[in-house]
Amino acid sequence: MTPRPAEEARLSPALDADAVRIIRGLAMDAPLAAKSGHQGTAMALAPLAHVLWSRVLRIDPTDASWRDRDRVVLSNGHASVLQYAVNFLSGQGLEMDDLRAFRQWGSRTPGHPEARHTPGVEVTTGPLGQGLANAVGMAIAERHLRATHGADACDHHTWVIAGDGCLMEGISHEAASLAGHLGLERLVVVFDDNGITIDGRTSLACSDDVAARFGSYGWHVVRLGDVAEDLDALERALREARAHAGSPSLLVLPTRVATPSPDWTDRHEAHGNPFTAAHVTATKRAMGVPDEPFWAPTPVVDQCRRHARARAATLRRPTSPWPRPDIAAVRAALPRFDDGAAIPTRVALAACLEATRGAVPGLLAGSADLTGNTGVRMAGTTAHDRATPSGTQVYYGTREHAMGAAIVGMAHHGGVVPVAGTFLVFSDYLRPALRLAALSRAAAIFVFSHDSVGVGEDGPTHQPVEHLMSLRLIPGLQVIRPADARETAEAWLAALAHDGPTALVLTRQPVPVCTDGAAVGPGAAVVRAAPRPAVRLIATGSEVHVALAAADALGADGLTAEVVSMPSWDRAERGTAAANLRRGDVPTVSVEAGVTLGWERWAHAQVGIDRFGASAPGPEAMARLGVTAEAVADAARRIAGGASAARPHRA
């Protein structure tokens, strides 16, 4: 018999069997201890997970940040205990106390996997389908880096475990279609085809032919048949998928939820309801293991970990960190904008991207069929596609859901700077991705143009009013709405330097250059000072020049006004600007072409839009909806003329 390469060395059959039993036991014990969790899927997938981690994955369990590791995504994140159990067995940083603390406050084993929280977890999954779309972004990043820097620098695969729920969610259709179109051959998805959802059998709501659907997207589809318990057959299938070229692979793996429970196998109740102690006892008896909680014999665990380290020693190649943007070089390359020039901030961003792309290694910019409209088109760049994976302009098609999740995956992969654009009104389509980006601190840059009723004739379906404020509600999302081209340039720098996601909110219509850009750093700054102001006007984005015009009108009446540009609430909150703006000695009016809810924290009177817009030219829509210099000046006169500065008043 030809000896196996060291990379393919195996555990003994007895150790393999014990490892699978340990995973299944932990999959029951941790939810039982927590009185919460999903054991059924984890139990069914224990053989697959053991084979994937112990025989196939190219990872280093002692270094979760090794740059050229395989990425593995548990898209059906409710089965998190599966990943934690195999992580524990392979020595990736979890110990038994972590399993005992499953789903408890402060533990490293939360209910769904969280990136930057648990060793070995690449992305934060939970909302079904998001992980699959994250993985598409990871595969795009890997292929681009390999094409750009060579296989010696980047040469790995992205693996996904996904369930019925992941593939029912609409995001999976978008993501799979994009992956097939791009021919992402380093992407392998294992579909856990157990036919179970929380409500019952999938036949209650779904009759899709998943294999045919993915085949139509251009995927390499393999129906594995009855091999869920056959370790060698699973290994062959995974290795063959890894060797496949030309397209992503879908392995359809029929499993039986809660195997080998004598009470709950194939029953949908096992999906989300933890077993009772009696159920666990009966299942452990069927498995032939001691009826003790968290059974994991030390000799078995030690041998599994030694095996994982030995595999890593044969796979590990020296790598260095990917180059990062040099902020000083980016600043030096930024374009200059003349005073008074009327420039849409989306156009200003495009100029910034083009001018600085040489100083931003790994820049990948794209949009959901709105590339030229949103300011993310870079002139002279090549499209990223299957023929030219080194291309830096990504065309996502009309797939906002998948685009948002994909750039989160790219950010977590590393080595690239992902930028994706769409209209602000469509940020609703990206909401889950935005939330997970913020939760996991993924350094993805979301560009939202056409930021107000100023978009004009398209009407209320395309005129955002509530969206900007809704973005500000997401903890950890840096939101910047620049007033002009200069603030846009500073916003681009702030996004590149931020350790987390950023939303850049930009205008379609031209706005005059009226600031020096200095407000972006602290989040807010005075753009027109008054020694002893009678009133303060705070504005964002395209309304800053409206506030300046209102200050002129007030000055003609002998009423001095200080004008503040406030491009970023969250940056203002982190610095000293918040305290300065909230002092109660100056009556304050806010002006923003959106809902006024929330502005009471900064201003005593608010000028905004608390209704949907209307189809009309942008300037007319703004005027008829009350976002004018006259309206701001009138509100300022009212509160400066005797209304209490300590009591909010809505104009």
DAZILIN-V180109 format. One record per backbone hydrogen bond with DSSP energy under -1.0 kcal/mol. NH is the residue of the N-H (numbers start at 1). CO is the residue of the C=O. E is the energy in kcal/mol with one decimal. If there is no record, write none. Layout:
NH | CO | E
NH | CO | E
//
This chain:
8 | 5 | -1.6
9 | 6 | -1.6
16 | 12 | -2.8
17 | 13 | -2.4
18 | 14 | -2.2
19 | 15 | -2.8
20 | 16 | -2.2
21 | 17 | -2.1
22 | 18 | -2.7
23 | 19 | -2.4
24 | 20 | -2.3
25 | 21 | -2.6
26 | 22 | -2.8
27 | 23 | -2.2
29 | 25 | -3.0
30 | 26 | -2.4
32 | 28 | -2.0
33 | 29 | -2.7
34 | 30 | -2.1
35 | 31 | -1.5
36 | 31 | -1.6
40 | 270 | -1.5
43 | 39 | -2.5
44 | 40 | -1.9
45 | 41 | -2.1
49 | 45 | -2.8
50 | 46 | -2.4
51 | 47 | -2.3
52 | 48 | -2.9
53 | 49 | -2.6
54 | 50 | -2.5
55 | 51 | -2.2
57 | 52 | -3.4
63 | 60 | -2.2
66 | 63 | -1.6
69 | 66 | -1.4
70 | 58 | -2.8
71 | 157 | -2.4
73 | 159 | -2.9
75 | 73 | -1.2
75 | 161 | -1.8
76 | 161 | -1.2
77 | 75 | -2.1
79 | 76 | -2.2
80 | 77 | -1.2
82 | 79 | -2.1
84 | 80 | -2.4
85 | 81 | -2.4
86 | 82 | -2.2
87 | 83 | -2.1
88 | 84 | -2.4
89 | 85 | -2.3
90 | 86 | -2.1
92 | 87 | -2.6
98 | 95 | -1.1
99 | 95 | -1.4
100 | 96 | -2.5
101 | 97 | -1.2
102 | 99 | -1.5
103 | 109 | -2.9
104 | 101 | -2.2
107 | 104 | -2.1
117 | 114 | -1.3
118 | 114 | -1.7
121 | 118 | -2.0
125 | 113 | -1.2
130 | 127 | -1.7
133 | 129 | -1.9
134 | 130 | -2.8
135 | 131 | -2.3
136 | 132 | -1.4
137 | 133 | -1.7
138 | 134 | -2.1
139 | 135 | -2.6
140 | 136 | -2.1
141 | 137 | -2.5
142 | 138 | -2.8
143 | 139 | -2.3
144 | 140 | -2.5
145 | 141 | -2.6
146 | 142 | -2.5
147 | 143 | -2.5
148 | 144 | -2.0
149 | 145 | -3.2
150 | 146 | -1.9
153 | 150 | -1.3
154 | 150 | -1.5
158 | 186 | -3.0
159 | 71 | -3.4
160 | 188 | -2.4
161 | 73 | -2.5
162 | 190 | -2.6
167 | 163 | -1.7
168 | 164 | -1.4
169 | 165 | -1.9
172 | 169 | -1.5
174 | 170 | -1.6
175 | 171 | -2.8
176 | 172 | -2.6
177 | 173 | -2.2
178 | 174 | -2.3
179 | 175 | -2.5
180 | 176 | -2.4
181 | 177 | -2.3
182 | 178 | -2.3
184 | 179 | -1.8
185 | 183 | -1.9
187 | 184 | -1.6
188 | 158 | -2.6
189 | 249 | -2.9
190 | 160 | -3.3
191 | 251 | -2.9
192 | 162 | -3.4
193 | 191 | -1.5
193 | 253 | -2.1
194 | 192 | -1.6
197 | 200 | -2.6
202 | 195 | -2.0
204 | 201 | -2.0
205 | 202 | -1.8
206 | 202 | -2.3
213 | 209 | -2.5
214 | 210 | -2.6
215 | 211 | -2.3
216 | 212 | -2.1
218 | 215 | -1.4
219 | 214 | -2.2
220 | 248 | -3.3
222 | 250 | -2.7
224 | 252 | -2.4
227 | 225 | -2.1
230 | 227 | -1.7
234 | 230 | -2.4
235 | 231 | -2.4
236 | 232 | -2.4
237 | 233 | -2.2
238 | 234 | -2.4
239 | 235 | -2.7
240 | 236 | -2.6
241 | 237 | -2.1
242 | 238 | -2.1
243 | 239 | -1.7
249 | 187 | -2.4
250 | 220 | -2.8
251 | 189 | -3.0
252 | 222 | -2.9
253 | 191 | -2.6
255 | 193 | -1.0
258 | 40 | -2.2
259 | 256 | -1.7
261 | 258 | -3.0
265 | 261 | -1.3
266 | 257 | -2.5
267 | 264 | -2.3
270 | 267 | -1.6
271 | 268 | -1.8
273 | 269 | -1.4
280 | 276 | -2.2
281 | 277 | -2.5
282 | 278 | -2.3
283 | 279 | -2.2
284 | 280 | -2.7
285 | 281 | -2.1
286 | 282 | -1.8
287 | 283 | -1.9
288 | 284 | -1.2
289 | 284 | -2.2
292 | 290 | -1.9
301 | 297 | -2.3
302 | 298 | -3.0
303 | 299 | -2.0
304 | 300 | -2.4
305 | 301 | -2.3
306 | 302 | -2.5
307 | 303 | -2.4
308 | 304 | -2.1
309 | 305 | -2.4
310 | 306 | -2.5
311 | 307 | -2.4
312 | 308 | -2.1
313 | 309 | -2.0
314 | 310 | -1.1
315 | 311 | -1.0
316 | 312 | -2.9
326 | 359 | -1.2
330 | 326 | -2.8
331 | 327 | -2.8
332 | 328 | -2.1
333 | 329 | -1.4
340 | 513 | -2.2
341 | 338 | -1.6
343 | 511 | -2.3
346 | 507 | -1.5
348 | 344 | -2.0
349 | 345 | -2.1
350 | 346 | -1.9
351 | 347 | -2.0
352 | 348 | -2.0
353 | 349 | -2.8
354 | 350 | -2.4
355 | 351 | -2.2
356 | 352 | -2.0
357 | 353 | -1.2
359 | 356 | -2.2
360 | 357 | -1.1
363 | 360 | -1.4
364 | 417 | -2.3
365 | 392 | -2.0
366 | 419 | -1.9
367 | 394 | -1.1
368 | 421 | -1.6
369 | 367 | -1.5
374 | 370 | -1.7
376 | 371 | -1.2
381 | 378 | -1.6
384 | 393 | -3.1
385 | 388 | -1.0
391 | 388 | -2.0
393 | 382 | -2.1
394 | 365 | -2.6
396 | 367 | -1.9
399 | 397 | -2.5
403 | 399 | -2.7
404 | 400 | -2.6
405 | 401 | -1.7
406 | 402 | -2.8
407 | 403 | -2.2
408 | 404 | -1.1
409 | 405 | -2.0
410 | 406 | -2.4
411 | 407 | -2.3
412 | 408 | -2.1
413 | 409 | -2.1
414 | 410 | -2.1
417 | 362 | -2.4
419 | 364 | -2.7
420 | 445 | -2.3
421 | 366 | -1.9
422 | 447 | -2.3
424 | 449 | -3.0
426 | 423 | -1.4
427 | 424 | -2.0
429 | 426 | -1.6
431 | 428 | -1.1
434 | 430 | -2.9
435 | 431 | -2.5
436 | 432 | -2.5
437 | 433 | -2.5
438 | 434 | -2.2
439 | 435 | -2.5
440 | 436 | -2.1
442 | 437 | -2.3
444 | 442 | -2.4
445 | 418 | -2.3
446 | 502 | -3.3
447 | 420 | -3.4
448 | 504 | -3.5
449 | 422 | -1.8
451 | 506 | -1.2
455 | 452 | -1.9
456 | 453 | -2.0
459 | 456 | -2.0
462 | 459 | -1.8
470 | 466 | -1.8
471 | 467 | -2.0
472 | 468 | -1.6
474 | 471 | -1.5
477 | 474 | -1.8
478 | 501 | -2.3
480 | 503 | -2.8
481 | 567 | -2.9
488 | 484 | -1.9
489 | 485 | -2.1
490 | 486 | -1.8
491 | 487 | -2.3
492 | 488 | -2.2
493 | 489 | -1.7
494 | 490 | -2.4
495 | 491 | -2.4
496 | 492 | -2.0
497 | 493 | -1.9
500 | 498 | -1.3
502 | 444 | -2.2
503 | 478 | -3.5
504 | 446 | -3.0
505 | 480 | -2.8
506 | 448 | -3.1
513 | 341 | -1.5
520 | 517 | -1.2
523 | 519 | -1.3
525 | 565 | -2.1
527 | 563 | -2.8
528 | 563 | -1.7
534 | 560 | -2.1
535 | 560 | -1.2
536 | 587 | -2.9
537 | 562 | -3.2
538 | 589 | -3.0
539 | 564 | -2.5
540 | 591 | -1.0
541 | 481 | -1.5
543 | 540 | -2.1
544 | 541 | -1.9
547 | 543 | -2.3
548 | 544 | -2.2
549 | 545 | -1.9
550 | 546 | -2.3
551 | 547 | -2.3
552 | 548 | -1.8
553 | 549 | -2.0
554 | 550 | -2.5
555 | 551 | -2.5
556 | 552 | -1.8
558 | 555 | -1.6
559 | 554 | -2.8
562 | 535 | -2.4
563 | 528 | -2.3
564 | 537 | -3.3
565 | 525 | -2.5
566 | 539 | -2.8
568 | 523 | -1.9
572 | 568 | -1.8
573 | 569 | -2.5
574 | 570 | -1.5
578 | 572 | -1.5
580 | 576 | -1.7
581 | 577 | -2.5
582 | 578 | -1.7
589 | 536 | -2.7
590 | 605 | -2.5
591 | 538 | -2.1
592 | 607 | -2.0
594 | 592 | -2.4
595 | 465 | -2.4
599 | 596 | -2.3
601 | 598 | -1.5
602 | 599 | -1.9
603 | 599 | -2.5
604 | 588 | -1.7
605 | 588 | -1.6
607 | 590 | -2.7
609 | 594 | -2.8
621 | 617 | -2.7
622 | 618 | -2.5
623 | 619 | -2.3
624 | 620 | -3.1
625 | 621 | -1.6
626 | 623 | -1.4
627 | 622 | -2.5
628 | 626 | -1.2
632 | 628 | -2.0
633 | 629 | -2.7
634 | 630 | -2.6
635 | 631 | -2.2
636 | 632 | -2.3
637 | 633 | -2.5
638 | 634 | -2.1
639 | 635 | -2.0
640 | 636 | -2.4
641 | 637 | -1.4
643 | 638 | -1.2
649 | 604 | -9.1
//
